[in-house]
Amino acid sequence: MCRLCGCVACYYVQALLSPHSLSKHNKSVVNEVTTMRRHLQSAHSGSYREWAAKSHFISMLPNDIKKRKDMKLSQKQTRLDPHLRERAECIPPYSHLAFRQAAIEWLVATDQPIQALEHPAFRNMIQIASRATGAVVIANRRQTRQEIVDLFKRRLMLLRQKLLVRFLHYF
């Protein structure tokens, strides 16, 4: 038994440190390795680390294991995610060549006829967009669809009002 705390585990640790100190009595040892490690850490960490250094043995005390894990994690490359930011959309400066290329790409991508560039509604849209001081915000599909439906309903109501007025004038 250990003179300090009276445990059997300490008795065997002392035996490892000095093999001649073992008595002839066969004592039972705790079968849980983690329990023994925790006890060695709390009561005999200095002598255990001394023995581990002499024997070129890696210390298996819970605090030492945690320190090794922390060291391994700190040596690992950290993630860049917290440091990354979305880049602002780069708007190219205006030039006649860039506008013509963009118009041709739009014609081809949307399968529009070449006359679409000459249409008054398209020219009006370009004139309005050119007067914008900042970036032009283009609505998504759902918003565009809703605006088209609303426009259709307004025009239908105006048509109905005109037809009702004309109908009343004739009678």
C-alpha positions as CSV (number, residue, x, y, z in Angstrom):
1,M,0.0,0.0,0.0
2,C,1.0,3.6,-0.6
3,R,2.3,5.5,2.4
4,L,0.7,8.8,1.2
5,C,-2.9,7.8,0.4
6,G,-3.0,4.1,1.1
7,C,-4.1,3.0,-2.4
8,V,-3.1,-0.1,-4.3
9,A,-2.6,1.7,-7.5
10,C,0.1,3.9,-5.9
11,Y,1.8,0.8,-4.6
12,Y,2.3,-0.4,-8.2
13,V,3.4,3.0,-9.4
14,Q,6.0,3.0,-6.7
15,A,7.0,-0.5,-7.8
16,L,7.5,0.8,-11.4
17,L,9.6,3.7,-10.1
18,S,11.7,1.3,-7.9
19,P,11.2,-2.4,-8.7
20,H,12.9,-3.5,-5.5
21,S,10.2,-2.0,-3.3
22,L,7.6,-4.6,-4.3
23,S,6.6,-6.8,-1.4
24,K,5.7,-10.4,-1.9
25,H,2.0,-9.8,-1.4
26,N,-0.1,-9.9,-4.5
27,K,-2.5,-6.9,-4.4
28,S,-5.5,-6.2,-6.7
29,V,-5.4,-3.1,-8.9
30,V,-8.3,-1.0,-10.1
31,N,-9.5,-2.3,-13.5
32,E,-10.5,1.1,-14.9
33,V,-7.6,2.8,-16.6
34,T,-9.3,6.2,-16.5
35,T,-9.9,6.0,-12.7
36,M,-6.2,5.2,-12.2
37,R,-5.1,8.0,-14.4
38,R,-7.3,10.5,-12.6
39,H,-5.9,9.3,-9.2
40,L,-2.3,9.5,-10.5
41,Q,-2.9,13.0,-11.7
42,S,-4.4,14.2,-8.5
43,A,-2.1,12.5,-6.0
44,H,1.1,11.5,-7.8
45,S,1.5,13.6,-11.0
46,G,5.0,14.6,-10.2
47,S,6.4,11.1,-9.7
48,Y,4.4,9.8,-12.7
49,R,5.8,12.5,-15.0
50,E,9.3,11.8,-13.7
51,W,8.9,8.1,-14.4
52,A,7.4,8.9,-17.9
53,A,10.3,11.1,-18.8
54,K,12.9,8.5,-17.6
55,S,11.2,5.7,-19.5
56,H,10.6,7.8,-22.7
57,F,6.9,7.2,-22.2
58,I,4.2,9.6,-23.3
59,S,2.2,10.8,-20.3
60,M,-1.4,9.6,-20.3
61,L,-2.7,11.8,-17.5
62,P,-5.9,13.5,-18.5
63,N,-4.5,17.0,-18.3
64,D,-1.5,16.0,-20.4
65,I,-3.7,14.4,-23.0
66,K,-5.9,17.5,-23.2
67,K,-2.8,19.7,-23.6
68,R,-1.6,17.5,-26.5
69,K,-5.0,17.8,-28.2
70,D,-5.0,21.5,-27.7
71,M,-1.5,21.8,-29.2
72,K,-2.5,19.7,-32.2
73,L,-5.6,21.9,-32.8
74,S,-3.6,25.1,-32.4
75,Q,-1.1,23.9,-35.0
76,K,-3.8,23.1,-37.5
77,Q,-4.7,25.8,-40.0
78,T,-7.7,27.7,-38.9
79,R,-10.8,28.3,-41.0
80,L,-11.0,31.4,-43.2
81,D,-14.8,31.6,-43.1
82,P,-15.1,34.3,-40.4
83,H,-12.6,36.5,-42.3
84,L,-14.3,36.2,-45.7
85,R,-16.8,38.8,-47.0
86,E,-19.0,39.0,-50.0
87,R,-17.4,41.1,-52.7
88,A,-19.4,44.0,-53.9
89,E,-20.8,43.6,-57.4
90,C,-18.3,45.1,-59.8
91,I,-20.1,47.3,-62.3
92,P,-18.1,47.8,-65.4
93,P,-17.7,51.4,-66.6
94,Y,-19.9,52.4,-69.5
95,S,-18.5,52.3,-73.1
96,H,-20.3,52.0,-76.4
97,L,-18.5,48.7,-77.2
98,A,-19.5,47.2,-73.8
99,F,-23.1,48.2,-74.3
100,R,-23.3,46.8,-77.8
101,Q,-21.7,43.5,-76.6
102,A,-24.2,43.3,-73.7
103,A,-27.1,44.0,-76.0
104,I,-26.0,41.3,-78.4
105,E,-25.6,38.8,-75.6
106,W,-29.1,39.7,-74.3
107,L,-30.6,39.2,-77.8
108,V,-28.9,35.8,-78.2
109,A,-29.6,34.6,-74.7
110,T,-33.3,35.5,-74.7
111,D,-33.9,34.6,-78.3
112,Q,-35.1,38.0,-79.2
113,P,-35.4,39.3,-82.8
114,I,-32.8,41.9,-83.8
115,Q,-35.6,44.5,-84.2
116,A,-36.1,44.3,-80.4
117,L,-33.2,46.8,-80.0
118,E,-35.0,49.3,-82.2
119,H,-38.4,48.9,-80.3
120,P,-39.5,52.2,-78.6
121,A,-40.2,50.4,-75.3
122,F,-36.7,49.0,-75.2
123,R,-35.2,52.4,-76.0
124,N,-37.4,54.0,-73.3
125,M,-36.2,51.4,-70.7
126,I,-32.6,52.1,-71.6
127,Q,-33.1,55.9,-71.4
128,I,-34.7,55.5,-67.9
129,A,-31.9,53.2,-66.7
130,S,-29.2,55.6,-68.0
131,R,-30.5,58.4,-65.7
132,A,-30.1,56.2,-62.6
133,T,-27.5,57.6,-60.2
134,G,-26.7,54.2,-58.7
135,A,-27.1,50.6,-59.7
136,V,-30.4,49.6,-61.4
137,V,-32.4,47.2,-59.4
138,I,-34.1,44.5,-61.5
139,A,-37.1,42.7,-59.9
140,N,-37.2,39.0,-59.5
141,R,-39.6,36.7,-61.4
142,R,-42.4,36.8,-58.8
143,Q,-42.3,40.5,-58.5
144,T,-42.2,41.0,-62.2
145,R,-45.1,38.5,-62.7
146,Q,-47.2,40.4,-60.1
147,E,-46.5,43.7,-61.7
148,I,-47.6,42.4,-65.1
149,V,-50.8,41.0,-63.7
150,D,-51.5,44.3,-61.9
151,L,-50.8,46.3,-65.1
152,F,-53.2,44.0,-67.0
153,K,-55.9,44.5,-64.5
154,R,-55.4,48.3,-64.5
155,R,-55.6,48.4,-68.3
156,L,-58.7,46.2,-68.3
157,M,-60.4,48.6,-65.8
158,L,-59.5,51.6,-67.9
159,L,-60.8,49.9,-71.0
160,R,-64.0,49.0,-69.2
161,Q,-64.5,52.6,-68.0
162,K,-63.9,53.9,-71.5
163,L,-66.4,51.4,-73.0
164,L,-69.0,52.3,-70.3
165,V,-68.6,56.0,-71.0
166,R,-69.0,55.5,-74.7
167,F,-72.0,53.3,-74.2
168,L,-73.7,55.9,-72.0
169,H,-73.1,58.7,-74.6
170,Y,-74.9,56.8,-77.3
171,F,-78.1,56.4,-75.3
